[in-house]
Every structure is written in C-alpha cells, then in structure tokens.
Amino acid sequence: MTSDKFTKEALSEWMKDNGPDSDIVISSRIRIARNLNSFPFPMLATNDQSKQVLEQVTEALNNEDLHEISEMEPMLLDNLTDLQKKVLVEKHLISPSLANESRNGAVVLSKNESISIMVNEEDHLRIQVLCSGFQIKEAWDLANQLDDLFENRLDYAFDERRGYLTSCPTNVGTGIRASVMIHLPALVMTQQINRILSAITQVGLAVRGLYGEGSEAIGNLFQISNQITLGQTEEEIIENLYSVVRQIIEHERTARRKLLAESHHILKDRIQRSFGILSHAVIMDSKEASQRLSDVRLGIDLGIIDHVSARVLNELMVMTQPGFLQQYAGKKLSPEERDIRRAQLIRERLIAAG
C-alpha cells in the first residue's frame, strides 16, 4: 500500500460500514495525546530531537501485538505533496497542524484508515481511532489497547499528580479527546439547536464544526467532544459523552418525527428541491453544497429519497472539499474552477447512484 491509496480514495474503509445510529451519528473518534520523557515538546524541540522521537516511535511500531490489530503503514510528511496532505486533513486522518507546521512529522495509518497515529504534531504522539456511527465506547477500547502497547515500549511523560503531560494545558491529565460527528438538521430546522448546544456546554462538553476547533458548523454537522481531561477518569469522560449524545439523538429523532407529522409537504419540497439543484447545478460553492447534501441525507434517512444510499453522501462530503477536488482534477484549481468541478462531481455521483 502506498500513500496514493490513502489520498486517492475519498471514502475510508471504516466509513463504508453502517454503525449504530448512523442515520444521525456520522462517526465516533478517540484521540489520545502523549509525549516522551526527556524530550522537549514538539514546539520547542530541535530538528535532531524531533528526529529522535520519530525514531523511537518507529521502533515501537515493530510490535507483534500491534501487527495483530492491523497492518500499519508509516508515512513521512516531507514525502507527501501539499495536496496529498490537504486530502488527508479532509479525510480527518491528520490534523492541519501536522500538515502545516510539523518538524519530522509522520503519520501511521492502518489499512482501513480507522487508526491514525500522528508523530511530532502538537504532541510527540497522537493516537486516533475512528469508527462509523455511534461507537464511542468501542473506539475507546481500541485506542486504549493501542496506548498500552506504546506505553510498554516508550517512556511517557507522566506526573503522579497531574497525569499525562501535554503541550496544551487543556489536555493534561488523561490526555484524551472523545468526540462524535453528528448530523442535526431537524433540530436546526425546528430552531431548537441553540438551546441544545447551550445545554451541552454546561455539562463540560464542547461543540465545534467539521474540522474541530475554530471551524464552522456547516451542513448541520456538529462535532461534540469532552472539554475536561483533568480530574476525571477516562471511563467517566466516555460515559458522560455517551449519555449526552444519546439524549441528543433522541431529541433529533423527535424533531424529525415532528417535521414529518406537521410539515410533511414543506419538508419534502425542501429535500426534493435540494436534490434537484444538486442533480443539475453547473456551479456550486462548498457552503451551499454542504447544506443541500444535508437536506438530501435527511431525505434518505426519512425514506423520502429511496434511490440514493447514505454511503454516496458520505463520499461526497469528502470529495467536494477543495483538496480532493484538485486531486480529482489532477491540477490546482481556482475557486471558480473548484465550484464548477464540485457541481460536476455531485451530478455524476447522483446520476450514477440513481
């Protein structure tokens, strides 16, 4: 397997499965931040020190127990083009920080791309596990297993009182971020979303957009994650997120039932209009595409559109991003050219699906 495999396919293998509650929860993710003892954090490390960190992590990969979990492939960021890095960011396999600012940065990916291990990002080691649907507990079990394997071979920076030490103080303690990517169009349409989001932040959770901190929530997609990493056990963090997301799922389902019962024709018209525009538009910017794809996805989940699968929508979520559009075209594109390509790509996929 080469780096081209990870960047040419829009849909990771793990995304092709329909996990639990996948009509609302797109994905579940666990990210664990760890640093090596005796080395400065990446932002302060010299080139030689970051190279030594990379060597130690690479050596730790030679672990039979790790190989039993999955076939893994390391890639140096310096060996990737800027476009390949952008595509990996759009697929959530690496962070923008690793793509743009790392020294001796690398990523280790599993064959199905559900495991991503970033080296020399904001922290020396960031272990990420992705699962389809609402599988946050399953993602944690696998991430915890991977963390234990690395901890047996690496000397982690750990303080008895503070826990695992990290570059950012907000990650100190357990060093874990648990998050779900959730699609909440009905709560947005019924104008309940602000009340729900306000309640979420009051129980120690954060709400962000598609690409995490600082990103806008477009296409009715929200990333919900824990804010607290210190003073709680990993299990408490996971359980808190799980219970809150379970409630949000039920609120979204109730809102969907209400829309179907009280505004059926208006809802159907909105969904069919979005499908028609996506099927025929010649130019489409990313914001409009995200919103109309959200409408169509809701239509699929409610049975209003029955000839297109949710998998096609998952694929288009990635394929319509700037990096993938340019890779698909085989060249750099201007914003207007990207909008034309985006519309063309959506038309082709929807026609093929029908």
Salt bridges, closest charged atoms under 4 A:
GLU13 OE2 - LYS16 NZ 2.98
ASP21 OD2 - ARG246 NH2 3.00
ASP21 OD1 - ARG253 NH2 3.13
ASP23 OD1 - ARG253 NH2 2.94
GLU113 OE1 - LYS91 NZ 3.08
GLU121 OE1 - ARG126 NE 3.14
GLU122 OE2 - ARG126 NH2 2.99
ASP123 OD2 - ARG126 NH2 2.87
ASP147 OD2 - ARG34 NH2 2.97
ASP159 OD2 - ARG162 NH1 3.76
GLU216 OE2 - LYS287 NZ 3.45
GLU239 OE1 - LYS137 NZ 3.32
GLU250 OE2 - ARG253 NH1 3.84
GLU252 OE2 - ARG256 NE 2.73
ASP269 OD2 - ARG273 NE 2.63
GLU288 OE2 - ARG292 NE 2.80
ASP295 OD1 - ARG270 NE 3.14
ASP301 OD2 - ARG256 NH1 3.74
ASP306 OD1 - HIS307 ND1 3.89
GLU315 OE1 - ARG349 NE 3.62
ASP339 OD1 - ARG342 NH1 2.77
